[in-house]
Amino acid sequence: MNYKNGKDVLPPELLTEVQKHLCGEMLYIPKRDEMRASWGQLSGLREQVYTRNVQIVNLYDNGATVTELIRDFCLSEASIRKIIYNHRSKLKVKA
């Protein structure tokens, strides 16, 4: 996040209005909703997690135990079970 001086980026009349509410304080201005990237979208982490989760479900469907998946993916039992449950729930919605 970059900080900019309001007098360098805002029209004088808008700066005067903002100063009525916040004078000498920092103000965060969020991005518009259409400019926001969803979680993991820019870093590619979302795709990596999705791929890992599909792999977990496929291994489970092919006979891997939850204990083996915990060991292989370094995740908790609750996480493994949630991944399997969520995947099954999504398949039911599509059917």
C-alpha positions in Angstrom: 0.0 0.0 0.0 1.4 3.4 -1.0 0.7 6.6 1.0 0.2 9.7 -1.0 -0.2 13.3 0.1 -3.8 14.4 -0.4 -2.7 17.8 -1.7 -0.8 16.0 -4.5 -3.7 13.8 -5.7 -7.0 15.5 -4.8 -8.6 18.6 -6.3 -8.3 21.5 -3.8 -12.1 21.6 -3.2 -12.2 17.9 -2.4 -9.2 18.2 -0.1 -10.9 21.0 1.8 -14.0 18.8 2.3 -11.9 15.9 3.5 -10.0 18.2 5.9 -13.4 19.1 7.6 -13.6 15.4 8.7 -9.9 14.3 9.0 -7.2 16.8 9.3 -3.7 15.5 9.7 -4.9 11.9 10.0 -4.4 8.9 7.7 -7.3 7.8 5.5 -7.6 4.5 3.8 -9.6 4.5 0.6 -10.6 1.0 -0.5 -10.7 -0.1 -4.1 -14.0 -0.3 -5.8 -15.6 -3.7 -5.7 -15.0 -4.3 -9.5 -11.3 -3.6 -9.0 -10.8 -6.1 -6.2 -9.2 -9.5 -6.8 -10.6 -12.4 -4.9 -8.5 -14.3 -2.4 -5.5 -16.0 -4.1 -6.4 -14.8 -7.5 -3.2 -12.7 -8.1 -0.7 -15.0 -6.4 -2.1 -18.3 -8.0 -2.6 -19.7 -4.5 -6.3 -20.3 -5.1 -5.5 -22.6 -8.1 -2.8 -24.4 -6.1 -5.2 -25.1 -3.2 -7.9 -26.2 -5.6 -5.5 -28.6 -7.3 -4.3 -30.0 -3.9 -7.9 -30.5 -2.8 -8.8 -32.4 -5.9 -5.8 -34.6 -5.4 -6.8 -35.3 -1.8 -10.3 -36.3 -2.9 -9.0 -38.5 -5.7 -6.6 -40.3 -3.4 -9.3 -40.8 -0.8 -11.7 -42.1 -3.5 -9.0 -44.5 -4.6 -8.5 -46.0 -1.1 -6.2 -43.7 0.8 -7.1 -43.4 4.4 -7.6 -40.1 6.2 -4.5 -40.9 8.3 -2.4 -41.3 5.2 -3.7 -38.0 3.8 -2.9 -36.2 7.1 0.7 -37.5 6.9 1.1 -36.8 3.1 -0.4 -33.3 3.1 0.5 -32.1 6.6 -3.1 -31.1 7.3 -5.2 -31.8 10.3 -7.9 -34.5 10.3 -10.6 -31.8 10.4 -9.1 -30.1 7.3 -8.9 -33.4 5.4 -12.5 -34.3 6.3 -13.7 -30.8 5.4 -12.1 -31.0 2.0 -13.7 -34.3 1.2 -17.1 -33.2 2.6 -17.0 -29.9 0.6 -16.1 -31.7 -2.6 -18.9 -34.1 -2.2 -21.4 -31.3 -1.4 -20.3 -29.5 -4.6 -20.9 -32.7 -6.6 -24.4 -33.0 -5.2 -25.3 -29.5 -6.2 -24.1 -30.0 -9.8 -26.1 -33.3 -10.1 
